[in-house]
Amino acid sequence: MRKFWKSLIVIILAGCATFGQMEDGLRSLMGKSDREAFAVLGYPSAKQDFGSDTVYLWYVSQSGSVFIPQTSTTTGYVGRVPVYGTTSYTQAIPVNYNCQIKLIANRDGILRSWEYNGNIGGCEQYISRLKTYAGSASTVIPTTLVPMACQENSDCGQGQSCRSRKGGGTECRVKEQTSPVDDILSTHNY
């Protein structure tokens, strides 16, 4: 019975939020400006510079209680007559909701990697925002239309590489599809 109630709590707290939606939303931010992340997630809780990278951190931690209805059965005797009784009450179950999201941007403020840690109860607010963003980002602003300056491939988002720009400079572009023959020819000097 106790496992049933704990499972029910998890389902209720989770609603429709999943970590897959969080990952899709975070992936869709890669290659975008840090300001785009601020528009989606709000201002970060903390920021720290490491060399040419900036790490943005969003976090939330809340404690509370969930009240679960419980029932217990009591048995006994009054004289020689068996007596049964049922008692209903609520039991407070302590819960801790927490979530931490890290986004790393290059020196130009372009997001290039992410990670998160926490539980659904803590991450639900971020998942909701990222889910909405990921659903609209793929149809409104394709990443191929937003050139980003770069120094190396690690400055670009997933699925992009640092390429020379006509007229000088560099930009992040979606990796071109190549055949296995092209890959072999490009890695060997012929």
C-alpha positions in Angstrom: 0.0 0.0 0.0 2.8 2.4 0.9 4.5 1.8 -2.5 1.3 2.6 -4.2 1.0 6.0 -2.5 4.7 6.8 -3.2 4.2 5.9 -6.9 1.0 8.0 -7.0 2.9 11.0 -5.5 5.6 10.7 -8.2 3.0 10.6 -10.9 1.1 13.6 -9.5 4.2 15.6 -9.1 5.6 14.8 -12.5 2.5 15.8 -14.4 3.5 15.7 -18.0 7.1 16.8 -17.4 9.9 14.5 -18.4 13.7 14.7 -18.4 13.6 13.9 -22.1 11.8 17.2 -22.6 14.4 19.0 -20.5 17.2 17.5 -22.7 15.4 18.4 -25.9 15.0 22.0 -24.7 18.6 22.3 -23.6 19.8 20.8 -26.9 17.8 23.4 -28.8 19.6 26.2 -27.0 23.0 25.0 -28.2 24.5 27.4 -30.7 22.3 30.2 -29.5 23.1 33.3 -27.5 23.2 33.2 -23.7 20.5 36.0 -23.8 18.2 33.4 -25.5 18.7 31.2 -22.4 17.9 34.1 -20.1 14.7 34.7 -22.1 13.7 31.0 -21.7 14.9 30.2 -18.1 15.1 33.6 -16.5 18.2 35.2 -15.1 20.7 32.6 -13.8 21.2 32.1 -10.1 25.0 32.3 -10.5 27.7 33.0 -13.2 31.4 32.2 -13.2 34.1 32.7 -15.8 36.7 30.0 -16.5 39.3 31.2 -19.1 37.3 32.1 -22.2 34.2 30.2 -21.1 31.3 31.4 -18.9 29.3 29.0 -16.8 25.7 30.0 -16.0 23.9 28.2 -13.2 20.2 28.0 -12.5 19.1 26.2 -9.4 16.2 25.7 -7.1 15.8 23.8 -3.8 12.6 23.5 -1.8 11.5 21.3 1.0 8.0 20.5 2.0 5.6 17.8 3.1 3.0 15.8 1.2 0.1 14.5 3.3 -0.8 10.9 2.5 -4.0 9.3 3.7 -3.4 6.1 5.7 -5.6 3.5 7.2 -4.8 1.1 10.0 -6.9 -1.8 11.4 -7.0 -2.6 15.1 -8.2 -5.8 16.6 -8.9 -6.8 20.1 -11.3 -8.4 22.5 -14.0 -7.1 24.8 -14.4 -10.0 27.1 -14.5 -13.0 24.7 -15.9 -11.0 21.8 -13.5 -10.1 19.0 -13.6 -6.4 18.1 -12.3 -4.8 14.9 -11.7 -1.1 14.3 -10.4 1.0 11.4 -8.6 4.3 11.9 -8.0 6.8 9.1 -5.4 9.5 9.4 -2.9 11.4 7.2 0.8 11.0 7.4 3.2 13.8 6.5 6.0 12.6 4.1 8.9 15.0 3.8 9.9 15.9 0.2 12.8 17.8 -1.3 12.5 19.3 -4.7 15.8 20.4 -6.3 17.2 21.1 -9.8 20.4 22.5 -11.1 21.1 23.5 -14.8 24.5 24.5 -16.1 25.0 26.1 -19.4 28.5 26.9 -20.8 29.0 29.7 -23.2 32.1 30.6 -25.2 33.7 34.1 -25.1 31.1 35.4 -27.6 28.2 34.3 -25.4 27.3 31.3 -27.6 26.0 28.3 -25.7 28.1 25.2 -26.4 27.3 22.6 -23.7 24.9 21.8 -20.9 24.2 19.5 -17.9 21.6 19.2 -15.3 20.9 17.4 -12.0 17.8 17.1 -9.8 14.4 15.6 -9.6 11.1 16.1 -11.5 9.6 18.1 -8.7 12.4 20.6 -8.7 13.0 20.7 -12.5 9.4 20.9 -13.5 9.3 24.7 -13.9 12.4 24.6 -16.1 11.1 21.6 -18.1 7.9 23.5 -18.8 9.8 26.5 -20.1 12.2 24.5 -22.2 9.5 22.3 -23.6 7.7 25.4 -24.9 10.9 26.8 -26.3 12.0 23.6 -28.0 8.6 23.3 -29.6 8.8 26.8 -31.1 12.5 27.0 -31.7 12.5 24.3 -34.4 9.8 26.1 -36.4 10.6 29.8 -35.9 14.4 30.3 -36.1 16.4 27.5 -37.8 20.0 27.4 -36.5 21.4 27.5 -40.1 20.2 31.1 -40.4 22.1 32.4 -37.4 25.8 32.5 -38.1 28.0 32.6 -35.0 31.6 33.6 -34.9 33.9 30.7 -33.7 37.6 29.8 -33.2 37.2 26.0 -33.2 34.5 23.3 -33.5 34.0 23.2 -29.7 32.7 26.8 -29.9 29.7 25.6 -32.0 26.6 23.8 -30.9 25.8 20.1 -31.5 25.7 19.2 -35.2 27.7 22.3 -36.2 31.3 23.0 -37.1 33.5 26.0 -37.3 33.8 27.0 -41.0 35.4 29.8 -43.0 33.1 32.6 -44.0 33.2 34.2 -47.5 34.8 37.6 -47.1 36.9 36.5 -44.1 36.2 35.3 -40.6 34.6 32.2 -39.4 31.1 31.0 -38.4 29.3 28.0 -36.9 27.4 26.1 -39.6 25.4 22.9 -39.7 27.8 20.0 -40.6 27.4 19.0 -44.2 26.5 15.4 -45.0 29.4 13.6 -46.5 29.9 10.2 -48.0 32.4 7.7 -46.5 34.6 8.3 -49.6 34.7 12.1 -48.8 35.7 11.3 -45.2 38.6 9.1 -46.3 39.8 11.6 -48.9 39.7 14.5 -46.5 41.7 12.6 -43.8 44.5 11.5 -46.1 46.9 13.6 -48.2 46.4 12.5 -51.9 
